[in-house]
Each structure stands twice: as C-alpha cells, then as structure tokens.
Amino acid sequence: MADSATGRRGFVRASWANVLGNAVKIIVEGAVGLAFGSMALLADAAHSIADLVASVVVLVWGRSSFDEPDDTHPHGHDRIEPLTALFVGSVIAVLGLNLLYESAHGLAYGIDVTFSPLLLGALAFAIADMYLVYRYTEYINADLGSTALDALATDCLNDIFTSFAAVVGVLGVLFGIPMLDPIAGGLVSILVIYQGISIGRENVDYLIGAAPESEKRHEITETLRRDPAVEGVHDLTVFYDGTVLEVEVHVEVDGDMPFRQAHDIESDLVDQLRDIEDVGDAHVHLDPSGIGEWKDQRDD
C-alpha cells in the first residue's frame, strides 16, 4: 500500500484523468452528434455528462479518505471512499435505466439520423479516450485499492460498451437497418444497470460494517491459534470499517504468566492480525484460560 501522501497524489491524478477524459468525450461526441442528428452519439455524450459529475465528486470528496484521524473523526475518514463509490454506482444504475428507456423509445418510434464517416470517427475517438483513462485508472489503483477509483474504472468500461453500441447503431444507419441502434443500446443498458447495482451493493456492505466471508474469519482464527501462547479464541468479531476490516477478539493465555510477557504476546498477536490482507486494525483482549467469562462459550 502506498503511504498517505503518495496515495493522495495518485488518487487525485487518476480522478483528474477521468474528469478530463469525460469532458473531452462530451465535446467531441456532442458536436458531431448535433451536426448530423445522431441520437446514438448525443445519448452517449449525455451519458458522459453524468460520468463527469461522478468523476468530479470522487475528485473533490474521495481524496478526503486519505486525511489523518482528527478530533472529529478519531477513526479516520476511510468510510468516505465507499460513500463516493456508492454515489458512482448509483449514477451508473440511473444512467443504465435512462439508456434502457431511450432504447425502448427508439424501438417504438424510430430514429432519424444522417450517416457521415465523422460519426464513426467521433466514436472511435471516444472509445480510445475511455480506454486510455481506464488503463491509467487501473494502473494507479493497483497500488491504492480504492473502491472509488475501481468504480470509475468500471464506468470507463461501461462508456466503451455504450460507444460500441453506438457504433452498431451508426453502421445500421449506413446499411439501412437503423433499428440496430436501439437494440444494441438496450442490451448494453442492461449490463450498465447490473454493474451499477453490483458496485452499490459492495459499498453498502462497507458502509454498514458488514462481516466478511467466513473464509476470512477462519484465516484470522487460524492465525491466532498458530501462536504457541494461545490456548483458546473466543468472542471473535470481524467487520468492515470503510474498505478495511476491523478485528475484535478475546484470546485465552496462561493466567499465571508475568504481566510484561502478556503485554508482549498481545502486541505480537495484533501485529500478526494486521499483516493479514484487508485487515486494517485489530484489538486483542487477553483472558486467563479456563475462567469462562466470554459471551461465546464455543471455542472458535
């Protein structure tokens, strides 16, 4: 993981790439679409307007997740990131629904467009533009693991798919089959809606402190049990605090050991848990073995 300052700089660069990439795409597609009456290009440009808004929100809001803990946010600002990703996912889903409506409208009432090679040229530019932004966002996010940037990268792929659908529509106009435009748009819109809902569901789990999959809980338990000083593990709680996991657990040890030794064992166990992938922090409470005061009488 990158440190906070380096991570913030990378996050801002990737966010700016999405803002500028969407802005240029809107200008090119909007101008050509207006010139030749292409609803496919205008719809794709309109799609990118909402993408631009989402990118600006991530740029302005999402970078706050790199702020250090303070008096008003003693546990840091990690939950801001999934909140911004949830916003992006919601925008994607709404856009998908809008594209589905436009496609159904086109099927019902038909479309009116004049073919020009510039239509294909503008779409080729839009596809190349979004692919470069996607690759750059993924490159930056490889070190950050940001859910907000991951959502933007997914949105770039959606843009590429919708532009390809517009290509099919323009080719349909060229070959006298204009209904290909709304048909292709409808199929792509369903994919866009699905991806928006998937992003939303994932980040809702981060925001409400949901538990991870059982495999992660098992990994944490086994990590603790491998320590020779550990005689039992109880009251294990694992939940998301933002995009990272928080671990709270009671561990049984020899009750007659010196206090300093117990302190060292506790510190070592915390370090071991923090080394597990996705674990951000851990709180280990040591219990003398055999007293049975824990809530969970079952030995995990």
C-alpha positions in Angstrom: 0.0 0.0 0.0 1.2 3.5 -0.8 1.7 6.0 2.1 -1.0 8.6 2.6 0.7 11.5 0.7 1.7 9.3 -2.2 -1.7 7.7 -2.3 -3.5 11.0 -2.3 -1.4 12.3 -5.2 -2.1 9.1 -7.2 -5.8 9.3 -6.4 -6.0 13.0 -7.5 -4.2 12.2 -10.8 -6.5 9.3 -11.6 -9.5 11.4 -10.7 -8.4 14.3 -12.9 -7.8 11.8 -15.8 -11.4 10.8 -15.5 -12.7 14.4 -15.3 -10.7 15.5 -18.4 -11.4 12.3 -20.3 -15.1 12.6 -19.9 -15.1 16.3 -20.7 -13.3 15.8 -24.0 -15.6 12.9 -24.9 -18.6 15.1 -24.3 -17.3 17.9 -26.5 -16.4 15.6 -29.4 -19.5 13.4 -29.4 -21.8 16.2 -28.7 -20.6 18.4 -31.5 -20.7 15.6 -34.1 -24.0 14.3 -32.9 -25.6 17.7 -33.2 -24.1 18.3 -36.6 -25.6 15.0 -38.1 -28.6 14.5 -35.9 -27.3 11.2 -34.3 -29.3 10.3 -31.2 -26.7 7.5 -30.6 -23.9 10.0 -30.2 -26.0 12.5 -28.3 -27.1 9.8 -25.9 -23.5 8.6 -25.4 -22.4 12.2 -24.8 -25.3 12.7 -22.3 -24.2 9.5 -20.6 -20.8 11.0 -20.1 -22.2 14.2 -18.5 -23.3 12.2 -15.5 -19.9 10.4 -15.6 -18.2 13.8 -15.5 -20.3 14.8 -12.4 -19.4 11.5 -10.7 -15.7 12.0 -11.5 -15.8 15.5 -10.0 -17.5 14.2 -6.9 -14.7 11.5 -6.5 -12.0 14.1 -7.1 -13.4 16.6 -4.5 -14.8 14.2 -2.0 -13.0 10.9 -2.3 -9.5 12.2 -1.6 -10.7 13.1 2.0 -10.3 9.4 2.7 -6.5 9.9 2.9 -6.9 12.5 5.7 -5.4 11.6 9.0 -7.6 10.9 12.0 -8.6 14.1 13.9 -10.8 15.2 16.8 -14.0 15.0 14.8 -13.1 11.7 13.0 -10.9 9.8 15.5 -11.1 6.6 13.4 -10.0 8.4 10.2 -12.0 9.1 7.0 -12.0 5.6 5.4 -15.8 5.5 5.0 -15.8 8.5 2.7 -14.3 6.4 -0.1 -17.1 3.7 -0.2 -19.6 6.5 0.1 -18.2 8.2 -3.1 -18.1 4.7 -4.8 -21.8 4.2 -3.8 -22.6 7.5 -5.4 -20.8 6.5 -8.6 -22.6 3.1 -8.6 -26.0 4.9 -8.2 -25.2 7.2 -11.1 -24.2 4.2 -13.3 -27.5 2.4 -12.5 -29.6 5.5 -13.2 -27.8 6.1 -16.4 -28.4 2.5 -17.4 -32.1 2.9 -16.7 -32.1 6.1 -18.8 -30.4 4.3 -21.7 -32.9 1.5 -21.5 -35.7 4.0 -21.7 -34.1 5.7 -24.7 -33.6 2.4 -26.4 -37.2 1.4 -25.9 -38.3 4.8 -27.2 -36.2 4.3 -30.3 -37.7 0.9 -31.0 -41.2 2.3 -30.5 -40.9 5.5 -32.5 -37.9 5.0 -34.7 -34.8 7.3 -35.2 -33.8 10.0 -37.7 -30.1 10.3 -38.5 -27.9 11.2 -41.4 -24.8 9.0 -41.9 -21.3 10.5 -42.0 -17.9 9.0 -41.5 -17.3 11.6 -38.8 -19.9 9.7 -36.7 -17.6 6.7 -36.7 -14.6 8.9 -36.2 -16.0 10.5 -33.1 -17.0 7.1 -31.7 -13.5 5.7 -32.4 -12.0 8.7 -30.5 -14.5 8.2 -27.6 -13.5 4.5 -27.3 -9.8 5.2 -27.4 -10.2 8.1 -24.9 -12.1 6.0 -22.4 -9.7 3.0 -22.8 -6.7 5.2 -22.0 -8.5 6.6 -19.0 -9.5 3.1 -17.9 -5.9 1.8 -18.2 -4.5 4.7 -16.4 -7.0 4.5 -13.6 -6.4 0.8 -13.2 -2.6 1.4 -13.2 -2.8 4.0 -10.4 -5.3 1.9 -8.4 -3.1 -1.2 -8.5 -1.2 0.3 -5.5 -4.2 2.1 -3.9 -7.0 -0.5 -4.0 -9.5 2.4 -3.9 -13.2 1.4 -4.3 -14.0 4.8 -5.7 -11.3 4.6 -8.4 -12.5 1.0 -9.1 -16.0 2.3 -9.7 -14.7 5.0 -12.1 -12.7 2.3 -13.9 -15.9 0.2 -14.3 -17.7 3.3 -15.5 -15.0 3.8 -18.2 -15.6 0.2 -19.4 -19.3 1.0 -19.5 -18.6 4.0 -21.7 -16.6 1.8 -24.0 -19.5 -0.7 -24.3 -22.1 2.1 -24.9 -19.8 3.6 -27.6 -19.6 0.2 -29.3 -23.4 0.0 -29.2 -23.5 3.4 -30.8 -21.1 2.1 -33.5 -23.5 -0.7 -34.2 -26.3 1.8 -34.5 -24.4 4.1 -36.9 -23.4 1.1 -39.0 -27.1 0.1 -39.0 -27.9 3.6 -40.5 -25.2 3.0 -43.1 -26.6 -0.3 -44.2 -30.2 0.6 -43.9 -31.0 -1.1 -40.6 -31.5 1.8 -38.2 -33.2 -0.4 -35.6 -29.9 -1.8 -34.7 -29.2 1.3 -32.7 -31.9 1.0 -30.1 -31.5 -2.8 -29.9 -27.8 -2.6 -29.2 -28.4 0.2 -26.8 -30.9 -1.8 -24.9 -28.6 -4.8 -24.4 -25.8 -2.6 -23.2 -28.0 -0.7 -20.8 -28.9 -3.9 -19.0 -25.2 -4.5 -18.4 -24.7 -1.0 -17.2 -27.6 -1.3 -14.7 -26.2 -4.6 -13.4 -22.7 -3.2 -12.9 -24.1 -0.1 -11.1 -26.1 -2.3 -8.7 -23.1 -4.5 -8.1 -20.9 -1.5 -7.2 -23.7 -0.2 -4.9 -24.2 -3.4 -3.0 -20.5 -3.9 -2.4 -20.0 -0.4 -1.0 -23.2 -0.6 1.1 -21.6 -3.5 2.9 -18.5 -1.4 3.6 -20.6 1.4 5.0 -22.8 -0.6 7.3 -20.0 -2.6 8.8 -20.9 -5.9 7.3 -18.9 -9.1 8.1 -16.6 -10.6 5.5 -16.9 -14.1 4.1 -16.4 -17.0 6.5 -13.1 -17.8 4.9 -11.6 -14.6 6.3 -12.9 -15.3 9.8 -11.3 -18.8 9.6 -8.0 -17.3 8.4 -8.0 -14.9 11.4 -8.8 -17.7 13.9 -6.1 -19.9 12.5 -3.5 -17.1 12.6 -4.2 -16.7 16.3 -4.2 -20.4 17.1 -0.8 -20.9 15.5 0.8 -18.8 18.2 2.1 -21.2 20.9 1.0 -18.9 23.7 -2.7 -19.1 22.6 -4.9 -21.6 24.4 -8.3 -20.5 23.1 -10.0 -18.0 20.9 -13.4 -16.5 21.8 -15.8 -13.6 21.0 -14.3 -13.0 17.6 -15.9 -10.1 15.7 -14.8 -9.1 12.2 -16.4 -6.3 10.3 -15.7 -3.7 7.7 -14.7 -0.2 8.8 -14.7 1.5 5.5 -12.9 -0.7 3.0 -10.7 -2.4 5.6 -11.5 -5.0 8.3 -11.6 -4.4 12.0 -10.9 -7.3 14.3 -12.0 -7.6 17.9 -11.2 -10.9 19.7 -10.6 -12.4 23.2 -7.7 -14.8 23.4 -7.0 -17.3 26.3 -3.5 -17.5 27.6 -1.8 -18.8 30.8 -3.2 -16.7 33.6 0.0 -17.0 35.7 2.4 -15.5 33.2 4.1 -12.2 34.1 2.2 -9.0 33.0 5.0 -7.8 30.7 5.1 -11.2 28.9 1.3 -11.0 28.4 1.7 -7.4 27.0 4.3 -8.6 24.5 2.1 -11.5 23.4 -0.8 -9.2 22.9 1.3 -6.8 20.8 2.6 -9.6 18.7 -0.9 -11.0 18.1 -2.1 -7.6 17.0 0.8 -7.3 14.5 0.1 -10.8 13.1 -3.6 -9.8 12.6 -2.7 -6.5 10.9 -0.4 -8.4 8.5 -3.5 -10.3 7.1 -4.7 -8.9 3.8 -7.6 -6.5 4.2 -7.2 -6.2 8.0 -6.8 -2.5 8.9 -6.8 -2.8 12.7 -7.1 -5.3 15.5 -8.0 -5.3 19.2 -6.9 -8.3 21.2 -8.1 -8.8 24.8 -6.2 -11.5 26.8 -8.2 -13.7 29.2 -6.8 -16.2 31.7 -7.6 -19.6 30.4 -10.4 -21.6 32.0 -12.4 -18.8 33.6 -15.3 -18.9 31.1 -16.4 -15.3 31.2 -16.8 -14.8 27.4 -20.0 -14.4 25.6 -19.3 -17.1 23.1 -18.9 -20.4 25.0 -18.0 -22.2 21.8 -14.3 -22.4 21.1 -13.9 -20.9 17.5 
